[in-house]
Each structure stands twice: as structure tokens, then as C-alpha cells.
Amino acid sequence: MEAVRKAIEQLFPDISAPHIMLNPLRFAVKIDGTRLDIMQLSDGYKTMLSLVIDLASRMALANPHMDNPLEAKAVVMIDEVDLHLHPEWQRRVVGDLLRVFPRAQFILTSHSPYIVEAVNNHLMRFHVRDQVTSSPNISNLYPLPANDTAVYYLQKDAIEDIMDKELGLIDNKLIHPYNVLSEAYDEMRDLQWAERTDD
């Protein structure tokens, strides 16, 4: 339960005191001091809580010898990671999982443009990781090295690698329409361009 509590508190700073209640048996948390049954929460909270509880408990059971089993190596496969998530949650989910389970390898599928946009933002964040920024859009992103990332576009009869190895970003033909959605990407691109012009 300790690993589960730690994972929940890392993923949801607004949630505290995750615990199991009896009569009837249920999982409850506190949000802004109010105790809520998990079934009273939004679909986004329920989806992410069930995911993080499942992963944290499995990692704790598989690694009882570790002080922090959330840092264990693991391979995690999630089909349709965006399912039931509001677009704002879709933008967060990849970075949140990487932050809470830093040594896990995630294999994700998605139809969501927000997931593709989020991955590209994390890749771009790696490019500007050493530049100081006060923007919460940028500073809250988890830096993702391109060498640790593979992105494929799956079609009915083909698999296409869409990582631009030279740029370390997702290929423009897919990402360009999504970047219109992303203020964070634009801010990081401007930082990178400003650094090049200063040299």
C-alpha cells in the first residue's frame, strides 16, 4: 500500500490520504480536505487512479526487496492510453507515467492527436532542458530523449517509423497539424531559435 500511496501522491498533488474503507468495502481519497469515494470522481481521475494503482501494486509485489519499487525496471504495455481521458489528461498522461515510473519502458497505442502532441512536447523539452524557463507550460514537461523513444504510424498493411532521427522529433507530416494545439511546443521552439541566433 505504501508504493500505491506514493505513486498516487506523485501523480496527483491535489489528492491525499488514499485509503481503503470497510462496510462497504471501497477506495477513498481526500481532495481539498473532502473525503471522496473513488466512484465520486471524474472518469479521468478514475481511469488514471486505476492505472497507477494497478502498476504500483504490481511493481511492489514483484520487487519486495526494493526501498522504492516504483523505480524498478519494467515493460508496460497500454492499449489506447487516451481512452476515457479528457484532452487535458491526454496531454499529461505520458509525462505523468514517466515521472512516477522513471525506469519503466512504456509501449503505448493511441488514436489521439493529443498523445502525439504530448510526446513531441516531451521530446522538444529534452532539446531545451538546460535552458532556464519560468513557463509552467515548459517546466512541467518531462524531458524525453529521442534515443529512448520510438514512434510508429500503423496502417492496415504497413508500419512506418515517424521519428525524425536528425531533429529528434516526430516527423512533421504528422505533428504539424497538432502543433497548432500546443503553446508549450511554440515556446520551446522559440527558446531554441533564440539560442541559435545568440551563437
C-alpha positions as CSV (number, residue, x, y, z in Angstrom):
1,M,0.0,0.0,0.0
2,E,2.9,2.4,0.6
3,A,4.1,2.2,-3.0
4,V,0.5,2.8,-4.1
5,R,0.2,5.9,-1.8
6,K,3.5,7.3,-3.1
7,A,2.5,6.8,-6.7
8,I,-0.9,8.5,-6.2
9,E,0.6,11.4,-4.4
10,Q,3.3,11.9,-7.1
11,L,0.7,11.7,-9.9
12,F,-2.0,13.8,-8.1
13,P,-0.6,16.6,-5.9
14,D,-4.2,17.6,-5.0
15,I,-5.0,14.1,-3.6
16,S,-4.1,13.0,-0.1
17,A,-4.8,10.1,2.3
18,P,-5.6,7.4,-0.2
19,H,-7.1,4.5,1.9
20,I,-9.4,1.5,1.9
21,M,-12.7,1.8,3.8
22,L,-14.8,-1.0,5.1
23,N,-18.6,-1.5,5.3
24,P,-19.0,-1.3,2.4
25,L,-15.5,-2.0,1.0
26,R,-14.3,0.9,-1.1
27,F,-11.3,3.0,-2.0
28,A,-11.3,6.6,-0.9
29,V,-9.1,9.7,-1.1
30,K,-9.2,13.3,0.1
31,I,-9.3,16.2,-2.3
32,D,-9.1,19.7,-0.7
33,G,-9.9,18.1,2.6
34,T,-13.0,16.4,1.5
35,R,-13.2,12.6,1.6
36,L,-14.5,11.1,-1.6
37,D,-15.2,7.6,-2.7
38,I,-13.3,6.7,-5.9
39,M,-16.7,6.3,-7.7
40,Q,-17.5,10.0,-7.0
41,L,-14.5,11.1,-9.0
42,S,-14.5,12.1,-12.7
43,D,-13.7,9.5,-15.4
44,G,-10.3,10.9,-15.8
45,Y,-9.4,10.5,-12.1
46,K,-10.9,7.0,-12.1
47,T,-9.0,5.9,-15.2
48,M,-5.7,7.3,-14.0
49,L,-6.1,6.1,-10.4
50,S,-6.9,2.6,-11.5
51,L,-3.9,2.6,-13.9
52,V,-1.5,3.9,-11.3
53,I,-2.8,1.7,-8.5
54,D,-2.5,-1.4,-10.7
55,L,1.0,-0.5,-11.9
56,A,2.3,0.5,-8.4
57,S,0.9,-2.6,-6.7
58,R,2.3,-5.0,-9.3
59,M,5.7,-3.3,-9.1
60,A,5.7,-3.5,-5.3
61,L,4.7,-7.2,-5.4
62,A,7.4,-8.0,-8.0
63,N,10.1,-6.1,-6.1
64,P,9.6,-6.5,-2.4
65,H,13.4,-6.1,-1.8
66,M,13.4,-2.5,-3.1
67,D,13.0,0.6,-1.0
68,N,11.2,2.3,-3.8
69,P,9.6,-0.3,-6.1
70,L,8.3,2.5,-8.4
71,E,11.9,2.8,-9.7
72,A,12.0,-0.8,-10.7
73,K,12.7,-1.7,-14.3
74,A,9.5,-2.9,-16.1
75,V,7.9,-3.1,-19.5
76,V,4.4,-1.8,-19.5
77,M,2.0,-2.1,-22.5
78,I,-1.1,0.1,-22.6
79,D,-3.5,-0.1,-25.5
80,E,-5.5,3.1,-26.2
81,V,-3.8,5.0,-23.4
82,D,-6.1,8.0,-24.1
83,L,-9.3,6.1,-23.6
84,H,-11.9,7.9,-21.4
85,L,-9.4,10.8,-20.8
86,H,-10.3,14.4,-21.3
87,P,-7.9,16.2,-23.7
88,E,-6.1,17.9,-20.8
89,W,-5.5,14.5,-19.2
90,Q,-4.3,13.1,-22.5
91,R,-1.7,15.9,-22.7
92,R,-0.4,14.9,-19.2
93,V,-0.6,11.1,-19.1
94,V,2.7,10.3,-20.9
95,G,4.8,12.6,-18.8
96,D,3.0,11.6,-15.6
97,L,3.7,7.9,-16.2
98,L,7.4,8.6,-17.0
99,R,7.7,10.7,-13.9
100,V,6.1,8.2,-11.5
101,F,7.7,5.1,-13.0
102,P,11.1,6.5,-14.2
103,R,12.8,3.2,-15.2
104,A,9.8,1.6,-16.9
105,Q,9.6,1.2,-20.6
106,F,6.1,2.1,-21.9
107,I,4.7,0.7,-25.1
108,L,1.6,2.7,-25.9
109,T,-1.0,2.8,-28.7
110,S,-3.3,5.8,-29.3
111,H,-5.6,7.4,-31.9
112,S,-5.4,10.7,-30.1
113,P,-3.7,13.8,-31.6
114,Y,-3.1,15.0,-28.0
115,I,-1.0,12.0,-27.2
116,V,1.1,12.6,-30.3
117,E,1.4,16.3,-29.4
118,A,2.4,15.4,-25.9
119,V,5.2,13.0,-26.9
120,N,6.6,15.7,-29.3
121,N,6.5,18.2,-26.5
122,H,8.5,15.9,-24.2
123,L,11.0,15.3,-27.0
124,M,11.3,19.0,-27.6
125,R,11.7,19.6,-23.8
126,F,14.8,17.4,-23.9
127,H,16.3,19.8,-26.5
128,V,15.8,22.8,-24.2
129,R,16.4,21.0,-20.9
130,D,19.4,23.2,-19.9
131,Q,17.7,26.5,-20.6
132,V,16.1,28.2,-17.6
133,T,12.5,28.9,-18.1
134,S,9.8,30.2,-15.8
135,S,7.0,29.0,-18.1
136,P,4.8,26.3,-16.4
137,N,3.9,25.0,-19.9
138,I,7.6,24.0,-20.3
139,S,8.9,23.4,-16.8
140,N,6.2,20.8,-16.0
141,L,7.2,18.7,-19.1
142,Y,9.3,15.6,-18.5
143,P,12.4,15.7,-20.8
144,L,12.3,12.7,-23.1
145,P,15.5,11.8,-25.1
146,A,14.9,10.8,-28.7
147,N,17.3,7.9,-28.3
148,D,14.9,6.4,-25.8
149,T,11.9,6.8,-28.0
150,A,10.4,5.1,-31.0
151,V,7.2,6.2,-32.7
152,Y,5.4,4.3,-35.4
153,Y,2.4,5.0,-37.6
154,L,0.4,1.8,-38.0
155,Q,-1.7,1.4,-41.1
156,K,-3.7,-1.6,-42.3
157,D,-0.8,-3.1,-44.3
158,A,2.3,-1.1,-43.2
159,I,4.3,0.2,-40.2
160,E,6.1,3.5,-40.7
161,D,8.8,4.9,-38.4
162,I,7.8,8.6,-38.0
163,M,10.8,9.7,-35.7
164,D,13.0,12.2,-37.5
165,K,16.4,11.0,-36.3
166,E,18.2,14.2,-37.2
167,L,15.8,16.5,-35.4
168,G,14.9,14.1,-32.5
169,L,11.3,14.9,-33.0
170,I,8.2,13.2,-34.5
171,D,8.1,13.6,-38.3
172,N,6.4,16.9,-39.3
173,K,3.9,15.4,-41.7
174,L,2.0,14.0,-38.7
175,I,2.9,16.5,-36.0
176,H,2.4,19.8,-37.8
177,P,-1.4,19.9,-37.5
178,Y,-1.1,19.1,-33.8
179,N,1.4,21.8,-33.0
180,V,-1.3,24.3,-33.6
181,L,-2.7,23.0,-30.3
182,S,0.5,23.4,-28.4
183,E,1.6,26.6,-26.8
184,A,4.4,24.8,-25.0
185,Y,6.0,23.5,-28.2
186,D,6.0,27.0,-29.7
187,E,7.7,28.4,-26.6
188,M,10.4,25.8,-26.6
189,R,11.0,26.2,-30.4
190,D,11.4,30.0,-29.8
191,L,13.9,29.3,-27.0
192,Q,15.9,27.0,-29.3
193,W,15.8,29.6,-32.1
194,A,16.9,32.4,-29.8
195,E,19.9,30.3,-28.6
196,R,21.0,29.6,-32.2
197,T,20.9,33.3,-33.1
198,D,22.9,34.2,-30.0
199,D,25.8,31.8,-31.0
